[in-house]
């Protein structure tokens, strides 16, 4: 018998009162402070706009999955964002190919990779999760499934993205640029939105959508749509997502690693840091100029983020709907000055 119950019995307090008091204490312990407690967190500066849409949707339906899907639509449809959805930079052969994943904390997950011609791969991923016995569809099969589900084909390659690709073809040099996600309007090489969320009841969900590395080899799939690498969610523990050079994340199944560290007792911040340090140790000089960042939330709504290089930013929206863009700490240089 726990001590509060023993004490209560000694005072002659009835069972109903004890149950009520215990529930209140449990709630207070689970959510010690709701003010400022994070609800939705997303990668990069543009995560703020996605969070705003996600928050509005969450207010309407109370569903984190609904919220993250609607949030992900924002960068997917943004013509100035050249690495998520519409107007994404194409692969080496001029095709815009999209990767996306959505996951809740009951083991439900849906993903698509190398999907062409659809503005909202996150929604196709959600249909994979909800309408099929599978978790992951790719390429032509994903395309056929999207059509069957009634999604309308859209030309994703905009004149601006095509021009950037044609310019790139002149040298065809493949070199990822760290933090290009925040350099709007420049020749970006990669860009992703990863979103993780924790409701006031501790339930969790995540979503990630990207056009991947600009000018990638045809058929290349990064970490983003791979459960465990670009995104992972575990009930009662937390959720994590990744951004940056996907190959480096995939090598260590990064997001699942961050979640395992949280399961073992680390804070989201310590868990993200551990994953980055592991990549740095594993890869040494091979990743000297590369950027990799992790973003995590635990089931108490605590948030952490850590990157290899300074410059990784993330947007945090709290339960009251106010949003802050923060700079992640980083292994190299000072990344926490924003
Ligand atoms: C990828 N990780 O396809 C993605 C790219 C990215 O911010 O995150 N960019 O490798």
py3Dmol code that shows the C-alpha trace and the ligand (Angstrom):
import py3Dmol

protein = """\
ATOM      1  CA  UNK A   1       0.000   0.000   0.000  1.00  0.00           C
ATOM      2  CA  UNK A   2       1.378   3.409  -0.816  1.00  0.00           C
ATOM      3  CA  UNK A   3       1.995   5.851   1.982  1.00  0.00           C
ATOM      4  CA  UNK A   4      -0.657   8.389   0.917  1.00  0.00           C
ATOM      5  CA  UNK A   5      -3.311   5.654   1.019  1.00  0.00           C
ATOM      6  CA  UNK A   6      -2.090   4.398   4.402  1.00  0.00           C
ATOM      7  CA  UNK A   7      -2.213   7.922   5.771  1.00  0.00           C
ATOM      8  CA  UNK A   8      -5.636   8.526   4.311  1.00  0.00           C
ATOM      9  CA  UNK A   9      -7.008   5.320   5.811  1.00  0.00           C
ATOM     10  CA  UNK A  10      -5.591   6.278   9.188  1.00  0.00           C
ATOM     11  CA  UNK A  11      -7.525   9.540   8.909  1.00  0.00           C
ATOM     12  CA  UNK A  12     -10.656   7.622   7.923  1.00  0.00           C
ATOM     13  CA  UNK A  13     -11.000   9.185   4.469  1.00  0.00           C
ATOM     14  CA  UNK A  14     -13.279   7.167   2.145  1.00  0.00           C
ATOM     15  CA  UNK A  15     -12.187   5.221  -0.956  1.00  0.00           C
ATOM     16  CA  UNK A  16     -13.839   7.617  -3.430  1.00  0.00           C
ATOM     17  CA  UNK A  17     -12.060  10.589  -1.957  1.00  0.00           C
ATOM     18  CA  UNK A  18      -8.761   8.699  -2.118  1.00  0.00           C
ATOM     19  CA  UNK A  19      -9.338   7.769  -5.757  1.00  0.00           C
ATOM     20  CA  UNK A  20     -10.172  11.386  -6.597  1.00  0.00           C
ATOM     21  CA  UNK A  21      -7.140  12.713  -4.785  1.00  0.00           C
ATOM     22  CA  UNK A  22      -4.862  10.111  -6.363  1.00  0.00           C
ATOM     23  CA  UNK A  23      -6.124  11.022  -9.831  1.00  0.00           C
ATOM     24  CA  UNK A  24      -5.490  14.703  -9.156  1.00  0.00           C
ATOM     25  CA  UNK A  25      -1.973  14.010  -7.909  1.00  0.00           C
ATOM     26  CA  UNK A  26      -1.264  11.754 -10.905  1.00  0.00           C
ATOM     27  CA  UNK A  27      -2.424  14.465 -13.293  1.00  0.00           C
ATOM     28  CA  UNK A  28      -0.386  17.108 -11.553  1.00  0.00           C
ATOM     29  CA  UNK A  29       2.701  14.902 -11.705  1.00  0.00           C
ATOM     30  CA  UNK A  30       2.192  14.020 -15.348  1.00  0.00           C
ATOM     31  CA  UNK A  31       1.809  17.636 -16.420  1.00  0.00           C
ATOM     32  CA  UNK A  32       3.564  19.720 -13.808  1.00  0.00           C
ATOM     33  CA  UNK A  33       3.187  22.886 -15.819  1.00  0.00           C
ATOM     34  CA  UNK A  34       0.950  23.401 -18.762  1.00  0.00           C
ATOM     35  CA  UNK A  35       2.074  26.946 -19.428  1.00  0.00           C
ATOM     36  CA  UNK A  36       4.826  26.745 -21.991  1.00  0.00           C
ATOM     37  CA  UNK A  37       4.529  22.975 -22.225  1.00  0.00           C
ATOM     38  CA  UNK A  38       5.177  21.991 -25.824  1.00  0.00           C
ATOM     39  CA  UNK A  39       2.433  20.535 -27.971  1.00  0.00           C
ATOM     40  CA  UNK A  40       3.915  20.542 -31.477  1.00  0.00           C
ATOM     41  CA  UNK A  41       7.532  20.955 -32.526  1.00  0.00           C
ATOM     42  CA  UNK A  42       8.836  21.147 -36.078  1.00  0.00           C
ATOM     43  CA  UNK A  43      12.159  21.448 -37.807  1.00  0.00           C
ATOM     44  CA  UNK A  44      13.469  24.736 -39.198  1.00  0.00           C
ATOM     45  CA  UNK A  45      12.099  28.272 -39.283  1.00  0.00           C
ATOM     46  CA  UNK A  46       9.300  27.283 -41.633  1.00  0.00           C
ATOM     47  CA  UNK A  47       8.098  24.877 -38.950  1.00  0.00           C
ATOM     48  CA  UNK A  48       6.379  27.885 -37.347  1.00  0.00           C
ATOM     49  CA  UNK A  49       3.822  28.205 -40.164  1.00  0.00           C
ATOM     50  CA  UNK A  50       3.254  24.458 -40.184  1.00  0.00           C
ATOM     51  CA  UNK A  51       2.753  24.475 -36.418  1.00  0.00           C
ATOM     52  CA  UNK A  52       0.175  27.254 -36.673  1.00  0.00           C
ATOM     53  CA  UNK A  53      -1.900  25.226 -39.131  1.00  0.00           C
ATOM     54  CA  UNK A  54      -1.417  22.082 -37.051  1.00  0.00           C
ATOM     55  CA  UNK A  55      -2.479  23.861 -33.875  1.00  0.00           C
ATOM     56  CA  UNK A  56      -5.653  25.218 -35.510  1.00  0.00           C
ATOM     57  CA  UNK A  57      -6.517  21.719 -36.707  1.00  0.00           C
ATOM     58  CA  UNK A  58      -5.806  20.212 -33.281  1.00  0.00           C
ATOM     59  CA  UNK A  59      -8.183  22.731 -31.739  1.00  0.00           C
ATOM     60  CA  UNK A  60     -10.865  21.582 -34.190  1.00  0.00           C
ATOM     61  CA  UNK A  61     -10.610  17.798 -33.939  1.00  0.00           C
ATOM     62  CA  UNK A  62      -8.305  17.097 -30.997  1.00  0.00           C
ATOM     63  CA  UNK A  63      -6.409  14.593 -33.152  1.00  0.00           C
ATOM     64  CA  UNK A  64      -2.625  14.870 -33.323  1.00  0.00           C
ATOM     65  CA  UNK A  65      -2.525  12.883 -36.554  1.00  0.00           C
ATOM     66  CA  UNK A  66      -5.029  15.278 -38.168  1.00  0.00           C
ATOM     67  CA  UNK A  67      -3.023  18.191 -36.844  1.00  0.00           C
ATOM     68  CA  UNK A  68       0.315  16.996 -38.201  1.00  0.00           C
ATOM     69  CA  UNK A  69      -1.127  16.089 -41.586  1.00  0.00           C
ATOM     70  CA  UNK A  70      -2.605  19.560 -41.986  1.00  0.00           C
ATOM     71  CA  UNK A  71       0.595  21.152 -40.667  1.00  0.00           C
ATOM     72  CA  UNK A  72       2.704  19.253 -43.187  1.00  0.00           C
ATOM     73  CA  UNK A  73       0.517  20.549 -46.017  1.00  0.00           C
ATOM     74  CA  UNK A  74       1.894  24.044 -45.462  1.00  0.00           C
ATOM     75  CA  UNK A  75       5.500  23.484 -46.623  1.00  0.00           C
ATOM     76  CA  UNK A  76       4.316  20.831 -49.100  1.00  0.00           C
ATOM     77  CA  UNK A  77       2.253  23.456 -50.934  1.00  0.00           C
ATOM     78  CA  UNK A  78       4.673  26.360 -50.489  1.00  0.00           C
ATOM     79  CA  UNK A  79       6.132  27.393 -53.876  1.00  0.00           C
ATOM     80  CA  UNK A  80       9.078  29.050 -52.140  1.00  0.00           C
ATOM     81  CA  UNK A  81      10.093  25.954 -50.282  1.00  0.00           C
ATOM     82  CA  UNK A  82      12.234  23.995 -52.705  1.00  0.00           C
ATOM     83  CA  UNK A  83      12.551  20.823 -50.828  1.00  0.00           C
ATOM     84  CA  UNK A  84       9.154  19.784 -49.606  1.00  0.00           C
ATOM     85  CA  UNK A  85       6.374  18.885 -52.037  1.00  0.00           C
ATOM     86  CA  UNK A  86       5.362  21.325 -54.765  1.00  0.00           C
ATOM     87  CA  UNK A  87       8.351  23.193 -56.266  1.00  0.00           C
ATOM     88  CA  UNK A  88      10.796  20.791 -54.659  1.00  0.00           C
ATOM     89  CA  UNK A  89      14.095  20.480 -56.469  1.00  0.00           C
ATOM     90  CA  UNK A  90      14.160  17.494 -58.776  1.00  0.00           C
ATOM     91  CA  UNK A  91      16.485  14.533 -58.893  1.00  0.00           C
ATOM     92  CA  UNK A  92      19.467  14.382 -61.253  1.00  0.00           C
ATOM     93  CA  UNK A  93      17.162  13.448 -64.129  1.00  0.00           C
ATOM     94  CA  UNK A  94      14.654  16.250 -63.557  1.00  0.00           C
ATOM     95  CA  UNK A  95      11.921  14.372 -61.653  1.00  0.00           C
ATOM     96  CA  UNK A  96      10.529  15.727 -58.390  1.00  0.00           C
ATOM     97  CA  UNK A  97      10.220  12.695 -56.126  1.00  0.00           C
ATOM     98  CA  UNK A  98       8.722  12.951 -52.665  1.00  0.00           C
ATOM     99  CA  UNK A  99       9.099  10.986 -49.435  1.00  0.00           C
ATOM    100  CA  UNK A 100       6.757  11.168 -46.435  1.00  0.00           C
ATOM    101  CA  UNK A 101       5.764   9.332 -43.289  1.00  0.00           C
ATOM    102  CA  UNK A 102       3.157   9.673 -40.563  1.00  0.00           C
ATOM    103  CA  UNK A 103       3.002   7.689 -37.325  1.00  0.00           C
ATOM    104  CA  UNK A 104       0.994   7.556 -34.124  1.00  0.00           C
ATOM    105  CA  UNK A 105       1.897   5.944 -30.817  1.00  0.00           C
ATOM    106  CA  UNK A 106      -0.152   2.795 -31.316  1.00  0.00           C
ATOM    107  CA  UNK A 107       2.240   1.392 -33.890  1.00  0.00           C
ATOM    108  CA  UNK A 108       0.233   2.775 -36.788  1.00  0.00           C
ATOM    109  CA  UNK A 109       2.517   4.048 -39.512  1.00  0.00           C
ATOM    110  CA  UNK A 110       2.239   4.833 -43.216  1.00  0.00           C
ATOM    111  CA  UNK A 111       4.914   6.000 -45.603  1.00  0.00           C
ATOM    112  CA  UNK A 112       5.587   6.678 -49.261  1.00  0.00           C
ATOM    113  CA  UNK A 113       8.854   7.168 -51.086  1.00  0.00           C
ATOM    114  CA  UNK A 114       9.869   8.284 -54.560  1.00  0.00           C
ATOM    115  CA  UNK A 115       6.315   9.455 -55.167  1.00  0.00           C
ATOM    116  CA  UNK A 116       5.843  11.722 -58.181  1.00  0.00           C
ATOM    117  CA  UNK A 117       3.041  14.078 -59.262  1.00  0.00           C
ATOM    118  CA  UNK A 118       1.156  14.583 -55.984  1.00  0.00           C
ATOM    119  CA  UNK A 119       1.214  17.737 -53.928  1.00  0.00           C
ATOM    120  CA  UNK A 120       0.607  16.113 -50.544  1.00  0.00           C
ATOM    121  CA  UNK A 121       2.612  12.925 -50.024  1.00  0.00           C
ATOM    122  CA  UNK A 122       1.845  13.147 -46.291  1.00  0.00           C
ATOM    123  CA  UNK A 123      -1.809  12.487 -47.065  1.00  0.00           C
ATOM    124  CA  UNK A 124      -0.951   9.550 -49.307  1.00  0.00           C
ATOM    125  CA  UNK A 125       1.191   8.220 -46.443  1.00  0.00           C
ATOM    126  CA  UNK A 126      -1.782   8.578 -44.100  1.00  0.00           C
ATOM    127  CA  UNK A 127      -3.940   6.574 -46.499  1.00  0.00           C
ATOM    128  CA  UNK A 128      -1.259   3.856 -46.572  1.00  0.00           C
ATOM    129  CA  UNK A 129      -1.518   3.801 -42.773  1.00  0.00           C
ATOM    130  CA  UNK A 130      -5.289   3.754 -42.636  1.00  0.00           C
ATOM    131  CA  UNK A 131      -6.418   1.953 -45.789  1.00  0.00           C
ATOM    132  CA  UNK A 132      -3.868  -0.772 -46.403  1.00  0.00           C
ATOM    133  CA  UNK A 133      -2.349  -3.630 -44.435  1.00  0.00           C
ATOM    134  CA  UNK A 134       1.084  -2.198 -45.320  1.00  0.00           C
ATOM    135  CA  UNK A 135       3.348   0.456 -43.893  1.00  0.00           C
ATOM    136  CA  UNK A 136       5.348   1.646 -46.901  1.00  0.00           C
ATOM    137  CA  UNK A 137       4.650   2.053 -50.644  1.00  0.00           C
ATOM    138  CA  UNK A 138       7.210   3.308 -53.138  1.00  0.00           C
ATOM    139  CA  UNK A 139       7.535   4.632 -56.688  1.00  0.00           C
ATOM    140  CA  UNK A 140       5.035   3.436 -59.256  1.00  0.00           C
ATOM    141  CA  UNK A 141       3.006   1.443 -56.744  1.00  0.00           C
ATOM    142  CA  UNK A 142       2.646   4.453 -54.471  1.00  0.00           C
ATOM    143  CA  UNK A 143       1.634   6.515 -57.509  1.00  0.00           C
ATOM    144  CA  UNK A 144      -1.028   3.997 -58.519  1.00  0.00           C
ATOM    145  CA  UNK A 145      -2.326   3.857 -54.955  1.00  0.00           C
ATOM    146  CA  UNK A 146      -2.563   7.655 -54.773  1.00  0.00           C
ATOM    147  CA  UNK A 147      -4.616   7.714 -57.968  1.00  0.00           C
ATOM    148  CA  UNK A 148      -6.881   4.953 -56.681  1.00  0.00           C
ATOM    149  CA  UNK A 149      -7.412   6.983 -53.518  1.00  0.00           C
ATOM    150  CA  UNK A 150      -8.598   9.926 -55.590  1.00  0.00           C
ATOM    151  CA  UNK A 151      -5.583  12.241 -55.228  1.00  0.00           C
ATOM    152  CA  UNK A 152      -5.237  14.595 -58.178  1.00  0.00           C
ATOM    153  CA  UNK A 153      -2.035  14.706 -60.183  1.00  0.00           C
ATOM    154  CA  UNK A 154      -0.158  18.008 -60.101  1.00  0.00           C
ATOM    155  CA  UNK A 155       2.948  19.123 -61.956  1.00  0.00           C
ATOM    156  CA  UNK A 156       5.434  19.634 -59.134  1.00  0.00           C
ATOM    157  CA  UNK A 157       8.414  20.978 -61.075  1.00  0.00           C
ATOM    158  CA  UNK A 158       8.081  24.765 -61.153  1.00  0.00           C
ATOM    159  CA  UNK A 159       9.992  26.941 -63.664  1.00  0.00           C
ATOM    160  CA  UNK A 160      12.186  28.198 -60.815  1.00  0.00           C
ATOM    161  CA  UNK A 161      13.115  24.707 -59.629  1.00  0.00           C
ATOM    162  CA  UNK A 162      13.710  23.623 -63.206  1.00  0.00           C
ATOM    163  CA  UNK A 163      16.058  26.544 -63.759  1.00  0.00           C
ATOM    164  CA  UNK A 164      18.008  25.673 -60.606  1.00  0.00           C
ATOM    165  CA  UNK A 165      18.315  22.103 -61.846  1.00  0.00           C
ATOM    166  CA  UNK A 166      19.486  23.221 -65.313  1.00  0.00           C
ATOM    167  CA  UNK A 167      22.063  25.502 -63.698  1.00  0.00           C
ATOM    168  CA  UNK A 168      23.217  22.638 -61.526  1.00  0.00           C
ATOM    169  CA  UNK A 169      23.562  20.387 -64.595  1.00  0.00           C
ATOM    170  CA  UNK A 170      26.298  22.707 -65.900  1.00  0.00           C
ATOM    171  CA  UNK A 171      28.644  21.436 -63.210  1.00  0.00           C
ATOM    172  CA  UNK A 172      26.598  18.566 -61.756  1.00  0.00           C
ATOM    173  CA  UNK A 173      28.489  18.836 -58.520  1.00  0.00           C
ATOM    174  CA  UNK A 174      26.759  17.143 -55.656  1.00  0.00           C
ATOM    175  CA  UNK A 175      27.575  18.795 -52.391  1.00  0.00           C
ATOM    176  CA  UNK A 176      25.016  19.218 -49.637  1.00  0.00           C
ATOM    177  CA  UNK A 177      25.023  22.665 -48.050  1.00  0.00           C
ATOM    178  CA  UNK A 178      24.547  22.738 -44.301  1.00  0.00           C
ATOM    179  CA  UNK A 179      21.370  24.541 -43.150  1.00  0.00           C
ATOM    180  CA  UNK A 180      20.184  25.222 -46.686  1.00  0.00           C
ATOM    181  CA  UNK A 181      16.679  24.661 -45.289  1.00  0.00           C
ATOM    182  CA  UNK A 182      16.723  28.195 -43.920  1.00  0.00           C
ATOM    183  CA  UNK A 183      18.150  29.826 -47.066  1.00  0.00           C
ATOM    184  CA  UNK A 184      14.949  30.583 -48.864  1.00  0.00           C
ATOM    185  CA  UNK A 185      15.281  31.312 -52.546  1.00  0.00           C
ATOM    186  CA  UNK A 186      18.834  30.056 -52.911  1.00  0.00           C
ATOM    187  CA  UNK A 187      19.989  26.871 -54.574  1.00  0.00           C
ATOM    188  CA  UNK A 188      18.995  24.575 -51.770  1.00  0.00           C
ATOM    189  CA  UNK A 189      20.202  21.039 -51.668  1.00  0.00           C
ATOM    190  CA  UNK A 190      17.893  19.606 -49.057  1.00  0.00           C
ATOM    191  CA  UNK A 191      14.959  20.444 -46.918  1.00  0.00           C
ATOM    192  CA  UNK A 192      12.534  18.552 -44.795  1.00  0.00           C
ATOM    193  CA  UNK A 193       9.896  19.196 -42.289  1.00  0.00           C
ATOM    194  CA  UNK A 194       9.827  16.813 -39.366  1.00  0.00           C
ATOM    195  CA  UNK A 195       7.017  17.346 -36.844  1.00  0.00           C
ATOM    196  CA  UNK A 196       6.508  15.651 -33.497  1.00  0.00           C
ATOM    197  CA  UNK A 197       3.700  16.278 -31.056  1.00  0.00           C
ATOM    198  CA  UNK A 198       2.580  15.352 -27.575  1.00  0.00           C
ATOM    199  CA  UNK A 199      -1.004  15.983 -26.463  1.00  0.00           C
ATOM    200  CA  UNK A 200      -1.980  17.083 -22.953  1.00  0.00           C
ATOM    201  CA  UNK A 201      -2.793  13.430 -22.237  1.00  0.00           C
ATOM    202  CA  UNK A 202       0.755  12.355 -23.138  1.00  0.00           C
ATOM    203  CA  UNK A 203      -0.268  10.764 -26.438  1.00  0.00           C
ATOM    204  CA  UNK A 204       2.250  11.195 -29.237  1.00  0.00           C
ATOM    205  CA  UNK A 205       2.457  11.399 -33.028  1.00  0.00           C
ATOM    206  CA  UNK A 206       4.898  12.418 -35.731  1.00  0.00           C
ATOM    207  CA  UNK A 207       5.124  13.292 -39.419  1.00  0.00           C
ATOM    208  CA  UNK A 208       7.923  13.982 -41.839  1.00  0.00           C
ATOM    209  CA  UNK A 209       7.805  15.066 -45.493  1.00  0.00           C
ATOM    210  CA  UNK A 210      10.492  16.044 -47.977  1.00  0.00           C
ATOM    211  CA  UNK A 211      11.631  16.104 -51.548  1.00  0.00           C
ATOM    212  CA  UNK A 212      14.948  14.836 -50.220  1.00  0.00           C
ATOM    213  CA  UNK A 213      18.333  15.853 -51.484  1.00  0.00           C
ATOM    214  CA  UNK A 214      18.181  18.123 -54.503  1.00  0.00           C
ATOM    215  CA  UNK A 215      19.590  16.570 -57.664  1.00  0.00           C
ATOM    216  CA  UNK A 216      19.890  13.179 -55.989  1.00  0.00           C
ATOM    217  CA  UNK A 217      20.382  10.039 -58.042  1.00  0.00           C
ATOM    218  CA  UNK A 218      17.117   8.756 -59.434  1.00  0.00           C
ATOM    219  CA  UNK A 219      15.656   6.247 -56.993  1.00  0.00           C
ATOM    220  CA  UNK A 220      17.482   7.647 -53.975  1.00  0.00           C
ATOM    221  CA  UNK A 221      15.442   7.536 -50.772  1.00  0.00           C
ATOM    222  CA  UNK A 222      16.700   9.271 -47.666  1.00  0.00           C
ATOM    223  CA  UNK A 223      15.973   8.754 -44.009  1.00  0.00           C
ATOM    224  CA  UNK A 224      12.747  10.754 -43.884  1.00  0.00           C
ATOM    225  CA  UNK A 225      10.133   8.140 -44.896  1.00  0.00           C
ATOM    226  CA  UNK A 226      11.873   5.287 -43.094  1.00  0.00           C
ATOM    227  CA  UNK A 227      10.262   4.500 -39.744  1.00  0.00           C
ATOM    228  CA  UNK A 228      13.043   4.557 -37.188  1.00  0.00           C
ATOM    229  CA  UNK A 229      15.351   6.765 -39.232  1.00  0.00           C
ATOM    230  CA  UNK A 230      13.536   9.984 -40.167  1.00  0.00           C
ATOM    231  CA  UNK A 231      10.792   9.518 -37.575  1.00  0.00           C
ATOM    232  CA  UNK A 232       9.913   7.337 -34.629  1.00  0.00           C
ATOM    233  CA  UNK A 233       7.153   7.437 -32.037  1.00  0.00           C
ATOM    234  CA  UNK A 234       6.716   5.285 -28.959  1.00  0.00           C
ATOM    235  CA  UNK A 235       3.790   5.464 -26.540  1.00  0.00           C
ATOM    236  CA  UNK A 236       4.724   6.527 -23.047  1.00  0.00           C
ATOM    237  CA  UNK A 237       8.235   7.519 -24.124  1.00  0.00           C
ATOM    238  CA  UNK A 238       8.478  10.127 -26.855  1.00  0.00           C
ATOM    239  CA  UNK A 239       8.847  10.927 -30.527  1.00  0.00           C
ATOM    240  CA  UNK A 240      11.837  12.023 -32.583  1.00  0.00           C
ATOM    241  CA  UNK A 241      12.517  13.225 -36.095  1.00  0.00           C
ATOM    242  CA  UNK A 242      15.622  13.991 -38.106  1.00  0.00           C
ATOM    243  CA  UNK A 243      16.794  16.446 -40.717  1.00  0.00           C
ATOM    244  CA  UNK A 244      19.929  16.912 -42.764  1.00  0.00           C
ATOM    245  CA  UNK A 245      21.932  14.395 -44.746  1.00  0.00           C
ATOM    246  CA  UNK A 246      19.637  11.397 -44.650  1.00  0.00           C
ATOM    247  CA  UNK A 247      22.293   8.810 -45.324  1.00  0.00           C
ATOM    248  CA  UNK A 248      24.004   9.714 -42.053  1.00  0.00           C
ATOM    249  CA  UNK A 249      20.723   9.359 -40.155  1.00  0.00           C
ATOM    250  CA  UNK A 250      19.842   6.061 -41.806  1.00  0.00           C
ATOM    251  CA  UNK A 251      23.216   4.535 -40.888  1.00  0.00           C
ATOM    252  CA  UNK A 252      22.297   4.723 -37.211  1.00  0.00           C
ATOM    253  CA  UNK A 253      18.473   4.492 -37.511  1.00  0.00           C
ATOM    254  CA  UNK A 254      18.674   7.854 -35.804  1.00  0.00           C
ATOM    255  CA  UNK A 255      15.162   8.674 -34.614  1.00  0.00           C
ATOM    256  CA  UNK A 256      14.646   5.234 -33.090  1.00  0.00           C
ATOM    257  CA  UNK A 257      17.979   5.680 -31.338  1.00  0.00           C
ATOM    258  CA  UNK A 258      16.848   8.991 -29.855  1.00  0.00           C
ATOM    259  CA  UNK A 259      13.612   7.397 -28.643  1.00  0.00           C
ATOM    260  CA  UNK A 260      15.501   4.428 -27.125  1.00  0.00           C
ATOM    261  CA  UNK A 261      17.694   6.841 -25.220  1.00  0.00           C
ATOM    262  CA  UNK A 262      14.609   8.592 -23.875  1.00  0.00           C
ATOM    263  CA  UNK A 263      13.190   5.191 -22.928  1.00  0.00           C
ATOM    264  CA  UNK A 264      16.386   4.576 -20.973  1.00  0.00           C
ATOM    265  CA  UNK A 265      15.812   7.794 -19.038  1.00  0.00           C
ATOM    266  CA  UNK A 266      17.580  10.523 -21.018  1.00  0.00           C
ATOM    267  CA  UNK A 267      15.961  13.900 -21.537  1.00  0.00           C
ATOM    268  CA  UNK A 268      15.007  14.711 -25.149  1.00  0.00           C
ATOM    269  CA  UNK A 269      17.975  17.089 -25.291  1.00  0.00           C
ATOM    270  CA  UNK A 270      20.491  14.513 -24.028  1.00  0.00           C
ATOM    271  CA  UNK A 271      19.035  11.880 -26.354  1.00  0.00           C
ATOM    272  CA  UNK A 272      19.390  14.098 -29.459  1.00  0.00           C
ATOM    273  CA  UNK A 273      22.916  15.011 -28.431  1.00  0.00           C
ATOM    274  CA  UNK A 274      23.868  11.365 -27.946  1.00  0.00           C
ATOM    275  CA  UNK A 275      22.709  10.464 -31.466  1.00  0.00           C
ATOM    276  CA  UNK A 276      24.673  13.342 -33.025  1.00  0.00           C
ATOM    277  CA  UNK A 277      27.811  12.432 -31.055  1.00  0.00           C
ATOM    278  CA  UNK A 278      27.454   8.862 -32.208  1.00  0.00           C
ATOM    279  CA  UNK A 279      27.293   9.926 -35.866  1.00  0.00           C
ATOM    280  CA  UNK A 280      30.301  12.193 -35.387  1.00  0.00           C
ATOM    281  CA  UNK A 281      32.309   9.412 -33.818  1.00  0.00           C
ATOM    282  CA  UNK A 282      31.270   6.883 -36.419  1.00  0.00           C
ATOM    283  CA  UNK A 283      31.886   9.062 -39.451  1.00  0.00           C
ATOM    284  CA  UNK A 284      34.670  11.436 -38.461  1.00  0.00           C
ATOM    285  CA  UNK A 285      36.022  13.459 -41.348  1.00  0.00           C
ATOM    286  CA  UNK A 286      33.560  11.995 -43.836  1.00  0.00           C
ATOM    287  CA  UNK A 287      30.895  14.326 -42.449  1.00  0.00           C
ATOM    288  CA  UNK A 288      33.058  17.358 -41.782  1.00  0.00           C
ATOM    289  CA  UNK A 289      30.743  19.811 -43.548  1.00  0.00           C
ATOM    290  CA  UNK A 290      27.470  17.903 -43.348  1.00  0.00           C
ATOM    291  CA  UNK A 291      24.493  18.884 -41.254  1.00  0.00           C
ATOM    292  CA  UNK A 292      22.392  16.424 -39.286  1.00  0.00           C
ATOM    293  CA  UNK A 293      19.885  17.464 -36.644  1.00  0.00           C
ATOM    294  CA  UNK A 294      17.497  15.653 -34.342  1.00  0.00           C
ATOM    295  CA  UNK A 295      14.381  17.034 -32.698  1.00  0.00           C
ATOM    296  CA  UNK A 296      12.511  15.179 -29.954  1.00  0.00           C
ATOM    297  CA  UNK A 297       9.621  15.486 -27.542  1.00  0.00           C
ATOM    298  CA  UNK A 298       8.882  13.195 -24.618  1.00  0.00           C
ATOM    299  CA  UNK A 299       5.529  12.172 -23.222  1.00  0.00           C
ATOM    300  CA  UNK A 300       5.665  15.037 -20.692  1.00  0.00           C
ATOM    301  CA  UNK A 301       5.938  17.587 -23.488  1.00  0.00           C
ATOM    302  CA  UNK A 302       9.631  18.339 -22.873  1.00  0.00           C
ATOM    303  CA  UNK A 303      11.583  19.168 -26.013  1.00  0.00           C
ATOM    304  CA  UNK A 304      15.184  18.711 -27.119  1.00  0.00           C
ATOM    305  CA  UNK A 305      17.172  19.345 -30.286  1.00  0.00           C
ATOM    306  CA  UNK A 306      20.796  18.957 -31.238  1.00  0.00           C
ATOM    307  CA  UNK A 307      22.738  19.197 -34.504  1.00  0.00           C
ATOM    308  CA  UNK A 308      26.203  18.586 -35.871  1.00  0.00           C
ATOM    309  CA  UNK A 309      26.587  22.157 -37.109  1.00  0.00           C
ATOM    310  CA  UNK A 310      25.244  25.433 -35.810  1.00  0.00           C
ATOM    311  CA  UNK A 311      22.250  26.793 -37.687  1.00  0.00           C
ATOM    312  CA  UNK A 312      19.604  24.149 -37.056  1.00  0.00           C
ATOM    313  CA  UNK A 313      16.414  25.827 -35.875  1.00  0.00           C
ATOM    314  CA  UNK A 314      13.080  24.468 -34.733  1.00  0.00           C
ATOM    315  CA  UNK A 315       9.643  25.829 -33.931  1.00  0.00           C
ATOM    316  CA  UNK A 316       7.924  25.047 -30.645  1.00  0.00           C
ATOM    317  CA  UNK A 317       4.195  25.614 -30.184  1.00  0.00           C
ATOM    318  CA  UNK A 318       2.837  25.258 -26.672  1.00  0.00           C
ATOM    319  CA  UNK A 319      -0.563  24.121 -25.432  1.00  0.00           C
ATOM    320  CA  UNK A 320      -1.801  27.698 -25.499  1.00  0.00           C
ATOM    321  CA  UNK A 321      -0.855  28.031 -29.177  1.00  0.00           C
ATOM    322  CA  UNK A 322       2.069  30.411 -28.876  1.00  0.00           C
ATOM    323  CA  UNK A 323       5.089  29.625 -31.039  1.00  0.00           C
ATOM    324  CA  UNK A 324       8.783  30.268 -30.607  1.00  0.00           C
ATOM    325  CA  UNK A 325      11.562  29.555 -33.091  1.00  0.00           C
ATOM    326  CA  UNK A 326      14.684  28.371 -31.273  1.00  0.00           C
ATOM    327  CA  UNK A 327      18.212  27.534 -32.335  1.00  0.00           C
ATOM    328  CA  UNK A 328      19.450  24.071 -31.503  1.00  0.00           C
ATOM    329  CA  UNK A 329      22.691  23.487 -29.686  1.00  0.00           C
ATOM    330  CA  UNK A 330      25.313  21.940 -31.887  1.00  0.00           C
ATOM    331  CA  UNK A 331      28.441  19.883 -31.658  1.00  0.00           C
ATOM    332  CA  UNK A 332      30.498  22.340 -33.672  1.00  0.00           C
ATOM    333  CA  UNK A 333      30.537  26.048 -32.975  1.00  0.00           C
ATOM    334  CA  UNK A 334      27.869  27.878 -31.091  1.00  0.00           C
ATOM    335  CA  UNK A 335      24.381  27.064 -32.245  1.00  0.00           C
ATOM    336  CA  UNK A 336      22.333  28.458 -29.402  1.00  0.00           C
ATOM    337  CA  UNK A 337      22.496  32.156 -29.963  1.00  0.00           C
ATOM    338  CA  UNK A 338      19.163  32.746 -31.696  1.00  0.00           C
TER     339      UNK A 338
END
"""
ligand_1 = """\
10
LIG
C 16.899 13.481 -46.829
N 16.852 14.074 -44.513
O 16.221 13.168 -47.782
C 16.351 14.419 -45.812
C 16.714 15.804 -46.212
C 16.508 16.789 -45.145
O 16.441 18.899 -44.384
O 16.220 16.503 -44.034
N 16.663 18.029 -45.354
O 18.063 13.094 -46.667
"""
view = py3Dmol.view(width=600, height=400)
view.addModel(protein, "pdb")
view.setStyle({"model": 0}, {"cartoon": {"style": "trace"}})
view.addModel(ligand_1, "xyz")
view.setStyle({"model": 1}, {"stick": {}})
view.zoomTo()
view.show()
